[in-house]
Amino acid sequence: MHNSGHDFSDDERAGLYRAIYERRDVRSQFLPDPIPRPVLARLLNAAHHAPSVGFMQPWDFILIDSPEIREQVLASFNEENAKAAKNYTGERQQTYRSLKLQGITESPMNLCITCNRSRGGDHVLGRNSVVEMDLFSTCLAVQNLWLAARAEGIGVGWVSIIDQSRLASILNLPENVYPLAYLCLGYVSEFLDKPELETKGWRSRLPLEGLVHSNRWGAEPDDEALLEQLRR
Ligand SMILES: Cc1cc2c(cc1C)N(C[C@H](O)[C@H](O)[C@H](O)COP(=O)(O)O)c1[nH]c(=O)[nH]c(=O)c1N2
């Protein structure tokens, strides 16, 4: 059968999967080396080629190198992180406190990807029933950038332990613009083999076979051949 969409070479396909499997959330391994502008432009362009509801392209990219702004963001992180630590007790809390959950000042740059909730006007194609579709679209821009960064040898860390309204005010965001992702970017000393949360015993990857259902929630697929592949 001729399949003209099957036009990735084996190497190209392997490269894409490699970026997917070897992408990591980076917090501790940042090097101070600046990101060359052509590389940064490629990452932003990768993000800008994400799918978006009604082709809304709700994202903007705030490049942050100001030490003062980063210190303000870090202060919000420290406050929110102290609150978050109180959700745990005993050994779990000790483990939580031992986790490094941001690289705001060590990374050579921070990037906030925002979602402009009113871009495209009142009626965006595909956003009529579920208004959050713009946020989901912006998440895809984040993931595009994250994968492209991996292929460029650049680590990305997502810091969500920040008060969003404080972040919006630090970055001077207009009313309709939501600070969707606060990211730390930079070259790294290494990409870890596994998520740090797994290595540190916080949580491990769930078996995929238990997450695949057939037609209705809870019904295990009776496709043994597929299940066997999923167990690998
Ligand atoms: C929306 C969102 C928000 C956050 C994260 C991720 C995502 C998708 N992650 C990273 C997260 O812990 C990590 O992705 C998982 O542990 C899996 O590890 P790898 O990304 O595969 O290395 C993350 N990590 C961290 O150290 N501090 C944080 O605030 C956050 N916040």
The ligand as an SDF file (V2000), in Angstrom:
LIG
                    3D

 31 33  0  0  0  0  0  0  0  0999 V2000
    2.1800   21.7360   34.4900 C   0  0  0  0  0  0  0  0  0  0  0  0
    3.4670   21.3090   35.1350 C   0  0  0  0  0  0  0  0  0  0  0  0
    3.9020   21.9470   36.2940 C   0  0  0  0  0  0  0  0  0  0  0  0
    5.0950   21.5630   36.9020 C   0  0  0  0  0  0  0  0  0  0  0  0
    5.8410   20.4990   36.3450 C   0  0  0  0  0  0  0  0  0  0  0  0
    5.3980   19.8700   35.1730 C   0  0  0  0  0  0  0  0  0  0  0  0
    4.2430   20.2670   34.5690 C   0  0  0  0  0  0  0  0  0  0  0  0
    3.8090   19.5850   33.3060 C   0  0  0  0  0  0  0  0  0  0  0  0
    7.0220   20.1140   36.9730 N   0  0  0  0  0  0  0  0  0  0  0  0
    7.8050   19.0010   36.4100 C   0  0  0  0  0  0  0  0  0  0  0  0
    7.2980   17.6340   36.8260 C   0  0  0  0  0  0  0  0  0  0  0  0
    7.6220   17.3740   38.1590 O   0  0  0  0  0  0  0  0  0  0  0  0
    7.9440   16.5930   35.8950 C   0  0  0  0  0  0  0  0  0  0  0  0
    7.5030   16.8420   34.5960 O   0  0  0  0  0  0  0  0  0  0  0  0
    7.5970   15.1670   36.2660 C   0  0  0  0  0  0  0  0  0  0  0  0
    8.1260   14.8700   37.5270 O   0  0  0  0  0  0  0  0  0  0  0  0
    8.1210   14.1610   35.2550 C   0  0  0  0  0  0  0  0  0  0  0  0
    9.5070   14.3310   35.0720 O   0  0  0  0  0  0  0  0  0  0  0  0
   10.1500   14.6570   33.6650 P   0  0  0  0  0  0  0  0  0  0  0  0
    9.5000   15.8990   33.1410 O   0  0  0  0  0  0  0  0  0  0  0  0
    9.8640   13.4930   32.7570 O   0  0  0  0  0  0  0  0  0  0  0  0
   11.6190   14.8360   33.9200 O   0  0  0  0  0  0  0  0  0  0  0  0
    7.5140   20.8490   38.0380 C   0  0  0  0  0  0  0  0  0  0  0  0
    8.7150   20.5270   38.5950 N   0  0  0  0  0  0  0  0  0  0  0  0
    9.2150   21.2640   39.6130 C   0  0  0  0  0  0  0  0  0  0  0  0
   10.3160   20.9620   40.0830 O   0  0  0  0  0  0  0  0  0  0  0  0
    8.5420   22.3340   40.0990 N   0  0  0  0  0  0  0  0  0  0  0  0
    7.3280   22.7020   39.6130 C   0  0  0  0  0  0  0  0  0  0  0  0
    6.7550   23.6680   40.0850 O   0  0  0  0  0  0  0  0  0  0  0  0
    6.7780   21.9320   38.5520 C   0  0  0  0  0  0  0  0  0  0  0  0
    5.5620   22.2250   38.0240 N   0  0  0  0  0  0  0  0  0  0  0  0
  1  2  1  0
  2  3  1  0
  2  7  2  0
  3  4  2  0
  4  5  1  0
  4 31  1  0
  5  6  2  0
  5  9  1  0
  6  7  1  0
  7  8  1  0
  9 10  1  0
  9 23  1  0
 10 11  1  0
 11 12  1  0
 11 13  1  0
 13 14  1  0
 13 15  1  0
 15 16  1  0
 15 17  1  0
 17 18  1  0
 18 19  1  0
 19 20  2  0
 19 21  1  0
 19 22  1  0
 23 24  1  0
 23 30  2  0
 24 25  1  0
 25 26  2  0
 25 27  1  0
 27 28  1  0
 28 29  2  0
 28 30  1  0
 30 31  1  0
M  END
$$$$
